[in-house]
Amino acid sequence: MQQPVSLKSAERKAFQATFADGLWDVMIGCVFLMFAVAPLLSESLGDFWSSVIFLPFWGLVYLAIWLTRRYVVAPRIGKATLGKPRQRRLVNLGFLMVIINILLLLIGMLAVFIFPSVSGFLMAVILGVVLLFGFSAAAYFLDYPRFYLYGLLLFAAALVGEWLYQNYGVSHHGYPLCYGFVSGVMIVTGLVTFGRLLKDNPLVEVPVEAA
């Protein structure tokens, strides 16, 4: 009876290792940089282009991460082949992320059209709850507990930003300050985790025997 348990545990560790190299943290941190920088660009570029301008940036970051995983991470820790239960979890997470992105889009549209007549704190709570739920779901499906912390930080960022805006007049509802801080935490955490992975898993060169 011990063998299935040990195999299940090994698969779980391999699954976690796929997402625990810190590069996901860097990618998501770069995504949330938009929340920090786009408001500052909106006056000169407009709301639409201040967001669209990040698409090529995200593409470059994703390409860099893909190449790093293939040519730097994989030679050190290998590449996990996931079983069907894990694959189903990823599919379920994908569907859930689509729903959450649609909700975020609706929240953005709602903010544009009825924000003046709705409490800023209410909008901040709605945004924060959606982000908290999304990151909690990702933490569960990916077995990546650090995402719970990121969800809490993003939830707090929405509320703290609105509080700073209403009480101290911080610009753009505090988004540049609060989301800039959270995205910085994600990126730094990811880079430190990645550096630790490289240190703990040096690339071993296999000697080639002379013919």
C-alpha positions as CSV (number, residue, x, y, z in Angstrom):
1,M,0.0,0.0,0.0
2,Q,3.0,2.3,0.4
3,Q,3.9,2.3,-3.3
4,P,0.9,4.3,-4.7
5,V,1.3,6.9,-1.9
6,S,5.0,7.4,-2.7
7,L,4.3,7.6,-6.4
8,K,1.6,10.1,-5.8
9,S,3.9,12.1,-3.6
10,A,6.7,12.0,-6.2
11,E,4.3,13.3,-8.9
12,R,3.1,16.1,-6.6
13,K,6.7,17.2,-6.0
14,A,7.4,17.1,-9.7
15,F,4.3,19.1,-10.4
16,Q,5.2,21.7,-7.8
17,A,8.8,21.9,-9.2
18,T,7.3,22.8,-12.6
19,F,5.9,26.0,-11.1
20,A,8.4,26.6,-8.2
21,D,11.4,27.9,-10.2
22,G,10.4,31.5,-9.5
23,L,9.7,32.4,-13.1
24,W,5.9,32.3,-12.7
25,D,6.4,34.9,-10.0
26,V,8.4,37.1,-12.3
27,M,5.8,36.8,-15.1
28,I,2.9,37.6,-12.9
29,G,4.8,40.5,-11.3
30,C,5.4,41.9,-14.8
31,V,1.7,41.5,-15.6
32,F,0.7,43.5,-12.6
33,L,3.2,46.3,-13.5
34,M,0.4,47.4,-15.8
35,F,-1.7,48.3,-12.8
36,A,1.1,50.5,-11.6
37,V,2.3,52.1,-14.8
38,A,-0.7,52.2,-17.1
39,P,-2.5,54.9,-14.9
40,L,0.5,57.1,-15.3
41,L,0.5,56.7,-19.1
42,S,-3.3,57.2,-19.5
43,E,-3.2,61.0,-19.7
44,S,-0.8,60.9,-22.6
45,L,-1.8,57.7,-24.4
46,G,-5.4,57.2,-23.3
47,D,-6.9,54.3,-21.2
48,F,-6.8,51.9,-24.2
49,W,-3.3,52.4,-25.5
50,S,-1.8,52.7,-22.0
51,S,-2.8,49.1,-21.5
52,V,-2.3,47.7,-25.0
53,I,1.3,48.9,-24.9
54,F,2.1,46.2,-22.4
55,L,1.2,43.4,-24.8
56,P,4.6,43.3,-26.6
57,F,6.3,43.7,-23.2
58,W,4.5,40.6,-21.8
59,G,5.3,38.7,-25.0
60,L,9.0,39.4,-24.6
61,V,8.9,38.4,-20.9
62,Y,7.0,35.2,-21.8
63,L,9.6,34.4,-24.5
64,A,12.5,35.0,-22.1
65,I,10.9,32.8,-19.5
66,W,10.2,30.0,-22.0
67,L,13.8,30.0,-23.2
68,T,15.1,30.1,-19.7
69,R,13.0,27.1,-18.7
70,R,14.1,25.2,-21.7
71,Y,17.8,25.9,-21.8
72,V,18.6,26.8,-18.1
73,V,16.0,25.1,-15.8
74,A,15.3,21.8,-17.7
75,P,19.0,20.7,-17.9
76,R,19.2,21.1,-14.1
77,I,16.0,19.7,-12.8
78,G,14.5,17.9,-15.8
79,K,11.0,18.2,-17.2
80,A,8.0,16.7,-15.4
81,T,5.5,14.6,-17.3
82,L,2.1,15.1,-15.7
83,G,-0.5,12.4,-15.1
84,K,-4.1,12.8,-16.2
85,P,-5.3,14.1,-12.8
86,R,-2.8,16.9,-12.8
87,Q,-3.6,17.7,-16.4
88,R,-7.3,18.0,-15.5
89,R,-6.4,20.4,-12.7
90,L,-4.5,22.6,-15.2
91,V,-7.5,22.5,-17.6
92,N,-9.9,23.4,-14.8
93,L,-7.6,26.3,-13.8
94,G,-7.5,27.5,-17.4
95,F,-11.3,27.6,-17.6
96,L,-11.4,29.4,-14.2
97,M,-8.8,32.0,-15.3
98,V,-10.9,32.7,-18.4
99,I,-13.9,33.4,-16.2
100,I,-11.9,35.6,-13.9
101,N,-10.5,37.6,-16.8
102,I,-14.0,38.2,-18.1
103,L,-15.0,39.4,-14.6
104,L,-12.0,41.8,-14.5
105,L,-12.9,43.1,-17.9
106,L,-16.5,43.7,-16.8
107,I,-15.2,45.4,-13.6
108,G,-13.1,47.7,-15.8
109,M,-16.0,48.6,-18.0
110,L,-18.2,49.1,-15.0
111,A,-15.6,51.4,-13.5
112,V,-15.5,53.5,-16.7
113,F,-19.3,54.0,-17.0
114,I,-20.6,54.1,-13.4
115,F,-17.5,54.8,-11.2
116,P,-18.5,58.4,-10.4
117,S,-21.8,57.1,-8.9
118,V,-20.3,54.2,-7.0
119,S,-18.2,54.2,-3.9
120,G,-14.5,53.9,-4.6
121,F,-14.1,51.5,-1.7
122,L,-16.8,49.3,-3.2
123,M,-15.0,49.1,-6.5
124,A,-11.8,48.4,-4.6
125,V,-13.4,45.6,-2.6
126,I,-14.9,44.0,-5.8
127,L,-11.5,44.1,-7.6
128,G,-9.7,42.8,-4.5
129,V,-12.1,39.9,-4.0
130,V,-11.9,38.8,-7.6
131,L,-8.0,38.9,-7.5
132,L,-8.0,37.1,-4.1
133,F,-10.3,34.4,-5.4
134,G,-8.3,34.0,-8.6
135,F,-4.9,33.6,-6.9
136,S,-6.4,31.3,-4.2
137,A,-7.7,29.1,-7.0
138,A,-4.4,29.1,-8.7
139,A,-2.6,28.2,-5.4
140,Y,-5.0,25.3,-5.0
141,F,-4.8,23.9,-8.5
142,L,-1.0,24.4,-8.9
143,D,-0.1,23.3,-5.3
144,Y,1.7,26.7,-5.1
145,P,1.0,28.2,-1.6
146,R,2.8,31.4,-2.3
147,F,-0.1,32.4,-4.6
148,Y,-2.3,32.7,-1.5
149,L,0.0,35.4,-0.2
150,Y,0.0,37.2,-3.5
151,G,-3.8,37.1,-3.5
152,L,-3.9,38.7,-0.1
153,L,-1.4,41.4,-1.1
154,L,-3.4,42.2,-4.2
155,F,-6.6,42.4,-2.2
156,A,-4.9,44.7,0.3
157,A,-3.4,46.8,-2.5
158,A,-6.8,47.7,-3.9
159,L,-8.1,48.8,-0.4
160,V,-4.9,50.6,0.7
161,G,-4.7,52.4,-2.6
162,E,-8.2,53.7,-2.3
163,W,-7.7,54.7,1.3
164,L,-4.5,56.6,0.4
165,Y,-6.4,58.3,-2.5
166,Q,-9.3,59.4,-0.3
167,N,-7.3,60.5,2.7
168,Y,-4.1,61.8,1.3
169,G,-4.9,62.5,-2.3
170,V,-2.4,59.9,-3.7
171,S,-2.8,59.9,-7.4
172,H,-4.7,57.3,-9.5
173,H,-6.4,55.7,-6.5
174,G,-3.0,54.6,-5.2
175,Y,-2.6,52.1,-8.0
176,P,1.0,53.1,-9.0
177,L,2.2,53.0,-5.5
178,C,0.4,49.9,-4.1
179,Y,0.4,47.7,-7.2
180,G,4.0,48.8,-8.0
181,F,5.0,47.5,-4.5
182,V,3.2,44.2,-4.9
183,S,4.6,43.6,-8.4
184,G,8.0,44.4,-7.1
185,V,7.6,41.9,-4.3
186,M,6.6,39.2,-6.9
187,I,9.5,39.9,-9.2
188,V,12.1,40.1,-6.5
189,T,10.7,36.9,-4.9
190,G,10.8,35.1,-8.2
191,L,14.4,36.2,-9.0
192,V,15.6,35.2,-5.5
193,T,13.9,31.8,-5.9
194,F,15.4,31.3,-9.4
195,G,18.8,32.2,-8.1
196,R,18.5,29.7,-5.3
197,L,17.4,27.1,-7.8
198,L,20.5,27.7,-9.9
199,K,22.7,27.6,-6.8
200,D,21.2,24.3,-5.5
201,N,21.1,22.6,-8.9
202,P,24.4,23.4,-10.7
203,L,24.7,22.2,-14.2
204,V,26.6,18.9,-14.2
205,E,28.8,18.3,-17.3
206,V,29.0,14.7,-18.2
207,P,32.6,13.8,-19.2
208,V,33.0,12.4,-22.7
209,E,35.3,9.4,-22.8
210,A,37.9,9.3,-25.5
211,A,37.2,6.8,-28.2
